[in-house]
Amino acid sequence: MSAARKKPAKKKSPKKKPAKKRPNAKKRSAAAELGISLDLIGNAVIGGRPTAAKSGETFPTINPATGEELAQVARCLSVDVDAAVAAARSAFHGPWAQTSPAERKRLMLRFASLIEANATELATIETLEGGKPIDDTANIDVAETINVIRWHAEAADKINDEITPTGPDIVSMVVREPIGVVGCVLPWNFPLMMAAWKLGPILATGNTCVLKPAEQTSLTTIRLAQLAVEAGIPDGVVNVVPGFGNEAGEALGRHMDVDAVAFTGSTVTGRRFLHYAADSNLKRVLLECGGKNPSVVMHDADDLDAIADHLATSIFWNGGQNCSSNSRLIVHRSRKQELLDLLVERSRAWVVGDPLDPATRIGAMISPDHLAKVLGNIEAGHRDGANCVLGGRQVLTESGGSFVEPTVFDGVEPGTQLATEEVFGPVLSVLEFDQPEQAISLANDTPYGLAASVFTSDLRTAHLAARAINAGTVTVNTYGEGDATTPFGGFGLSGFGGRDKSLHAHHQYTELKTVWIDLS
């Protein structure tokens, strides 16, 4: 892609019926060859067993890079959710309740080892079903899944209860007990990783669970549950009910025998789970929702080459389909043009193509409908007078898939659609400022508050900006989300009730109990 600005191309319609053929990759990895021969099974997993939906109904899961059907998946309804919750409750009061923290750790470590042994298969399924580049699924998604399960496993026998100070005739204990059956409603953008972020602390603290994967990406969640059974985790501890949000998801949210629901996804859907809880048993609700995250580049930022790399990763990684993607660049006027030129240059390395080709760095949007949403936001940018300095088009239409090229808009005005709405695609909005106070104001000009990045060479500026920006994670001179030891979640419309990762995630899946013993 040339660094010169160019006139935006006319948008191609996303409504064209997908062609039924695979992309023609010159080089195919071992994972790609495996992907062609995989036997993809879409049954639910209830009580440790593969289970068809009681209605017998299924729905297709589609490869977004080709438009091809991959498999038929069980369409679970409320009756199937009832069976899964009953299995989880039985396991919670049965074999899992008798499992010590040390034994839970051993089983979880074995589970992680089985995930590692099946890493190529899992990465390939994740790529086929989610349209994600195979290099990402193998080296990021699966690797992080293994690491997170192991990290929480190691913490299982290292969290102590408390003895409070009392007189000699009283023993006062504060203990943490597992909350019970946890429903987990997962997103389509990181199915394996988000399952691990939930499963790790849920299992380590002695709970059982029912997972509802996004209907677009059910297969790796189903495979995880199978591996949990193979690892020796008792039947019913990990259950999977694939299906649609208004059927299986709502049934899980309203279920009277579910003690907590952990949800990752859109803010609109997250709000529904608060209503479901209020209308049922006041179950605990933990939400990780959307974001409109800023990167703030101060006038004294001293390594624009490195910053351009971080910005490109932030907005183009996973095709921008990432709630923590920094989709707003807020840059000092004096540094903007140089940084934009570097960013456009970096975009050449972000190859859009067949997700099974190891050279691909941006795969497919998850569906034609989502592609239309992304293209609609690009069209809004043009309509609102922003200057498209990079990309802006649907590409690879001959593949039958849903692809869009890396896109950057300069001159985005505060309050416009590109500045305020979560695009969830590889589309960067650029806003400029003159004073640091203006930068912070622009960064906080959103109802979201998930993540942010600040780039500066001044330590004082870094501290003050990090504290002033309203976000659950603020990184300085880097883009990222921390690691397994740091909590992840947001302020405002980005989150509610808890955090993923870290020991804080363990606490939210437990109930505090005071035991007061009078010895007199």
N, C-alpha and C positions, 0 to 999 in steps of 0.2 A: 504494500500500500504506500503510495507516494505521500511524502510529508506535506506536499502542497495542498492548500485548501481546494475543494472542488465542489461543483454544484451538486446538490443532493439528487440522487437518482430517483426516478419515479418508483413508488412502492409497488411491489408485486402482491397480488392478492394471496392471502393465506388460506383461502377457501377452496383452492384447487384440490380435487380428489387425489390423495397420495397414490403414486405409482407403486406397484407391488414388486419391487426388486431391491436387491442389496447394493450398497455402494461398491464401486470397483476399486479396491485398495491394491496398490502395487506390492506392498509389503504387509504381511499379516503375521501377527505374533502367535506364539503357541496358545495364548489365551483365545485368540480369534478362532483358531482351529478347534479348540475345545468348545467354543460357543456354538459352532455349527452342529456339533454332535450331542450337545447336552439334552438330557431327558428332563424337561421342565415340568414339575408337578405343582399344581395349584390348590391342593387340598388344605382345609383348615387343619390345625393341630389342637386337639382337645383331649385332655387327660393323657397326653403322651402318645396319642395315636393319630395318624392321618385320617381325616374325617370329611366326607362330603357334606355340603349344606343339606339340612333336613328337607328343604324344598326340592333338592336336586338341581337348583338353578346354578348357573355359572355365568361369568362374564369374561370377555377377552382382555388380556394384557398385551399392549402393543409396543413394538420397538419404535421409538420416536425418530430413529435415524433412517428408517425405511418405510414406515407405515405398515409393516407386516405384523400379523398376529404371532405371538410367541407361545402362548398357552391359554387354556381356559382355567379360570380361578373360581373357587367356591364362592358363591354370593351369599354370605352369611346374613341372617336376619335376627330378630330379637330372640327367637327360640334357640338359635345356635349360641348367641351370647349368653343366654341363661345356662346352657350346658357347660360352656367354658367357665363361667363364674362359679358354678357348682363344683366343677373339677378343681378350680383354684382354691375354693373354700375348703374342700375336703383335704387337699394337700396341706393347706395352711394349718389346719387342726390335726393333721395326721403326721406323715413321715417328716415333713419339713420342720414342724414344731419341735421335733425331737433331735434335730440336727444342730450340733454345737457350732459356734462361730468358727472354730478351727476346721471342722468338717466342711462347713459351707465354703471356706477358703479353698480347701483341697479340691472340692468339686468344681468350683469356679475356675481354678487354675487349669484343671483338666479340660474344662469347656473352652478356655482360651487357646489351649494347645490344639484342640480339634479344629477350631476356627483357623488357626495357623496352618494346620495340615491340609485344609481345604481352601486355602487362600485364593488359588488360581480360579477355582470353580466359582467362589463367591464374587470375586472381582469381575469375572466374565458375565455372570448373571446380572450384577449391578449395572454393568455397562450396557448390556443388551436391553434391559428393561427401563433404565433411566436415561440413556443417551449420553452418559458421562464418559470422558476419555479413559481408556483402559489404564493409562499411566497413572491417572488420579485414583481410580478405584483400587488398583493394586498397591500403590505406594503411599496413599493417604488414607482412603476410607477403610480398607481392610486392616491396614497397619494400626490405625487409630482405634479401631474396634477391639483388636487384640490387646493393645496397650491399656485401654480403659477398663476392660474386664479384669485384667491382671491387677491393675492399680487398686480397684475397689475390692478385689478378692483379698489382697494383702492387708487392707484396712479392716476387714471383717472382724478380726480378733484383737484389734488394737484400740477400740473405742470403749472407754471405761464409763461406768456409772459413777454416782457421787454419794458421798456420805456428808451430810451437813453438820455443822457444829451444834451440839446440844449438851445438856447435862448428862451425868453418868447413868441416869435412869431412863434415858431415851436413846433409841437407835433410829435415826432419820435418814432414809435413803431416797435418792432421786434416780429412778431407773428409766431407761428407754426401752420400750417394747415395740415390736413391728406393728405397723398400722393395720395390716391385714391383706386384703385383695386390692391390688392396684391395677387400674385400667390405663393403658398407654396408647395414645392415638398419635401416630407417627406421620411425618411429612414425606413427600416424594423426592426431595432434593438430596437428602443424605440418609437413605433408609437404614443402612447398616450402622453408621455412626450414631444416629439418634436412638436406635434401638439399644445400642451399647450404653449410651449416656443414661438411659432409663434403667436398663437391666442391671448394670453394675451396682448402684446403691440399693436398688430394690432387693436384689438377691442377697447382697452382703448383710443387710439388716434383717433378713429372715422373713421377707414378704413373699407372696406369690403374685402372679400377674396374668393379665389378659392383654395381648398386643393386638391393636387394630392398625395394620399398615395402610398407607394411602392406596387407593384402588389402582393407581398407575404403577405402583412398585411393591408388589406383595411377595415376590418369590424369594428374595434373600431373607426376609423376616421368617418365612416358613422354614427355610433351610436352617436358620439359626435355632429355631425351636427343636428341629430334628437333632441337631448337634448337641443341644442341651440334654436331651433324653439319652443320647449315646454317651455323654459324659458321666451319666449316673445321677444327674439331678432328677429327683423323684417325679413321676408322672403327675401332671396337673400343676406343677410349679410354674412352668412357662407354657402358655396357651396362645394360639394365634387364630383370630377370626377375621379373615379378609372380607372386604365388602365395601359398601358405600357409606359416606358420612351420615346421610340422613336415615340410614337403616342400622347398620352395625354400630357406627360411631355414636349416634344418639341413644341407642339402646344401652350402650356401655355407660354413657354419661348419666342416664336416668336410673340406672340399676340400683335397687335398694340394698343390694348385698355387695356393692363395690365401695370400699372405704376411701379411696382417693383416685383421682384421675390426673395424669400428667399428659399434657398436650403440647406439641410443637407444630406450628402452622400459622395461618393468617389470623390477624386480629379479629376479623369478622367472625370466623368460626370459634375462636377462643372465647368470645363473649357468650356464645351459645352454651358453652360448658358451665359457665357461672349460672345461667338460667336453669340448666338441667339440675345442677346441685341444689339450687334453691327450691326447685319443684319436687325434689326427691328427698334424700336423707342428709342434706347438708354435708356431703362428702367433701374432703379436702380437694381443692382444685389448684393445680400448678400449671401456669401458662408460660410458654416462650413463644412470642409472636414476631411480628414483622419489624422492619427498621428502615429508616431513611438516613443512613449513617454518613457523617462528614469526615473528610480528610482536610485538616487545616494546615496549610503551608505558610509559615510566617516569613517575613522579609529576610530574616537572618538564617534561614535554612541553608546549610552549607554544602550539601551533596545532592544536587538535583538528579544526577544519574541514578543514584540509589533510590531516591524518592520516586522517580519514574518507574522503576522496577516494582516498588511496593504498590504504587497506584495501579499499575497494569494487573498485578496479581489480584488486588482487591476487587476490581470491577470485572475482570475477564475470567477469573478462576470459576470453574463450574458454570461457565456461561452467564455469570452474574446472578445465577439462581441460588442465592445465598442470603439469608436474613442479615448477616453481619457484613455484607459487601458494602464498601464505602462508595456509594453511588453519587455523592456530592463532593466535588473538589472545590474547596474554598481557599483561594490562593491570593497572596498579596499581588497587587497590580504590577509591581516591578519585577516579579519573577514569573508571571503567568506565561508569556509567550515562549520563553526558553523551555519551561517545563512542558508546555503543550507540544512543542516540536519534538522533545525527547519522548514523550508519551506516544505520539503518532509513530515515531521510529520503532519503539518497543512493540507496537501492535503487530509488526510484521512477523514476530516470532509466535504470535498467538494464532496458529493455523486452525481454521475451521474445517472439519472433515469427518470422515468415518470414525466413530468412537473406538472401534476395534483396531485402528491403525495406531501404533505407538507414537507416531509423529504428530498426531492430532492433539491440540491443547484446548480447543473449544468444540464440544460435541453439539448434540441437538437440544433444542428447547423440548420440554417434556411432552408437549402435545400441540396439535394444530391450533386449538383454542388458546393455549398460552402464547404461542407464537403470534397470534392475532392481537393479543393484549400488548405484547412488547412492541409490535409494529404500530399499534394504535398510539402508544406513548411517543414513539418516534415521530409519527405524524403530528401529534400535539406540539412537539418541540418546534417543528417547522411552522405550524400555525401561529405559535406564540412569538415567533420572530427570533428564536435562537439560531445560532450559526452552526451547522453540522460540519465539523472539520475532519471527521473520520467516519466512514462506513454509512450506516443508516439503511441497509438493504437486506432483504431476504436473499439467501444464496443457496446453491446446491439443490435447486428445485427438482432437478432430474433424478435425485436420489429417492424421492418420495418421502423424505424426512422434513423436519421442522428446524431449519437452520437460519441464523441471522449473524451478520458479521459484527465485529467490535465497532462500537459507535461512541463518538464523543461530540457533545454539544457545548460550544462556547457561548458566552453572552446570555446565559439562562437568568431570567429575572426571578427574584424572590416572589413567592406566591403563585407562580405558574405550576402547571401540572408536573413538569419534569423536576421542579424544585421541591415538590411536596409529596408526590405519590410514589409508592414503592413500585418500581418498574419490574424488578425481578428478572432482569436480562442484562446483557453486556453493554449497558448504556450509561455513560458518565455525563453528569451535568456539571458545568464549570461556572462558578460564581467568583467574583473578585472583591477585594476589600482594600482599604487604605490604612485603617487603624486596628490594633489587636482587639479592642473592645467590639468593633464591628464584626470581626471574625467570629468571636464567641457568640454574639447575638445571632448571626446567621446560622451557626452550628446548632443553636438551641431553638431555631425557628421551625419546630416540628413537634407534633404530639408524640413521636416515638423517642426512644432513648436506649437503644440496644448497645451500640458500639461507636467508637470514634477513634481517629488517629490525629496526632499533633506532630508536626515536623518543625524543629527549631534547634539552633545551636546554643541557646541560652537556657541554663538550668532553671533560673527563676521563672522564665516564661513557660517552660515545660510544666513545672509544678502548678503554677497558677491556672494555666489553661486546662490541665487535666482535672483539677478540682472544680473548675467553673463549668465545664461541659457536662450536660445532663445525660449520662450514659452509663450502663452497667459495666462496660469495659472500655477503658481509654488507653491506647498504646502510644508510646512516644518514640518517634523516629523509626517506626516499624509498623507493619500491618500484621494483625494476628488476633487470636482469641485466648492467649495464655496457653496453659497445658492442663493436664488432669488435676493438678493441685489447686487450680484457681476456679472460682465459681463463674458461671456464665448465665446471664439473664439480663433483663432490661428494666428501665424506668417507663412510666407512662403507658402508652399503648403497646409497648414492646414486651411487657411481662406482667405477671401477677402471681404472688403467693410463694415463690421459691426460685431456686436456681438449679441448673444442671452442673455436673462435675464438682469436684472437691469434697471435703468432708461435710460441707454444708448440705450437700445433696443427701447424705446419709440421714441427717437429722430430720429432714422434711418427710421421710418415709417412716418415721417412728412417732409414737405417742409418749409424752412425759407422764410418769406416774410417781407420786409421792407415797412412800411406805413409811408410816410413823408407828414405831413399836414402843410401847410403854413397858419398861422392865420392872417397874416398882410393884 
